[in-house]
Amino acid sequence: MSTGAIIGIAVAVVVVLVLLALIVPRMRSRRHQRRLEARRGELANRHREEAAEQAARARAAEGEAKRAEAEAELHEARADLHDRGLADEELGDRDAARSAGR
């Protein structure tokens, strides 16, 4: 083998090693960035799902509160009818039925 061939091979090996020294850290950095972005996306999706669930629970609670308020208003209206003597048929006793039949 000639001296020129040995020097050429040595130069080629050095060039390859330099390129590897420059490329490998960039590849690792890119891989790290991709993993980081994937984890960020997963966490963001979990937060969005939790927000959607909480909003749904809030809407359900709001509906339940409205239903309870309507029920309370109904009971208040019935109490008013009883106070005015307009719902004696709900009493269910004979005295109320007799006084209503007079």
C-alpha positions in Angstrom: 0.0 0.0 0.0 1.3 3.4 -0.9 1.8 6.3 1.5 -0.7 8.4 -0.3 -3.4 5.8 0.1 -2.7 5.5 3.8 -2.9 9.3 4.2 -6.1 9.4 2.1 -7.7 6.7 4.3 -6.6 8.5 7.5 -8.0 11.8 6.2 -11.3 10.1 5.3 -11.5 8.5 8.8 -10.9 11.8 10.4 -13.5 13.5 8.2 -16.1 10.8 9.1 -15.3 11.1 12.8 -15.7 14.9 12.7 -19.0 14.6 10.9 -20.2 12.1 13.4 -19.1 14.4 16.2 -21.2 17.1 14.7 -24.2 15.1 13.6 -24.8 12.8 16.6 -25.5 15.6 19.2 -27.9 17.3 16.7 -29.7 14.0 16.2 -30.0 13.5 20.0 -31.3 17.1 20.4 -33.9 16.6 17.7 -35.0 13.3 19.3 -35.2 15.0 22.7 -37.3 17.8 21.2 -39.7 15.4 19.6 -40.1 13.5 22.9 -40.6 16.8 24.7 -43.2 18.0 22.2 -45.0 14.7 22.4 -45.2 14.8 26.2 -46.4 18.5 26.1 -49.1 17.4 23.7 -50.2 14.6 25.9 -50.3 16.8 29.0 -52.2 19.5 27.1 -54.7 16.9 25.9 -55.2 15.6 29.5 -55.9 19.2 30.7 -58.4 19.7 27.8 -60.2 16.5 28.7 -60.3 17.4 32.3 -61.6 20.9 31.4 -64.3 19.4 29.3 -65.3 16.9 32.0 -65.5 19.8 34.6 -67.6 21.9 32.2 -70.0 19.0 31.7 -70.3 18.5 35.5 -70.9 22.2 35.9 -73.7 22.1 33.3 -75.2 19.1 35.0 -75.0 20.8 38.4 -76.6 23.9 36.9 -79.4 21.9 35.5 -79.9 20.1 38.9 -79.9 23.5 40.6 -82.6 24.8 38.3 -84.7 21.7 38.8 -84.3 22.0 42.6 -85.2 25.7 42.4 -88.3 24.9 40.3 -89.3 22.2 42.8 -88.9 24.7 45.7 -91.1 27.2 43.8 -93.7 24.5 43.4 -93.7 23.8 47.1 -93.9 27.5 47.9 -96.9 27.8 45.6 -98.6 24.8 47.2 -98.0 26.3 50.6 -99.6 29.5 49.5 -102.6 27.6 48.2 -102.9 25.8 51.6 -102.6 29.1 53.5 -105.5 30.5 51.4 -107.5 27.4 51.9 -107.6 26.5 48.2 -106.1 23.0 48.5 -108.0 21.4 51.3 -108.7 18.4 49.0 -105.1 17.4 49.6 -105.7 17.1 53.4 -107.4 13.8 52.9 -109.5 13.9 56.0 -113.3 13.8 56.4 -113.5 17.2 58.2 -111.9 19.0 55.3 -114.2 17.2 52.8 -117.3 18.1 54.9 -116.3 21.7 55.2 -115.7 21.9 51.5 -119.1 20.3 50.7 -121.1 22.9 52.8 
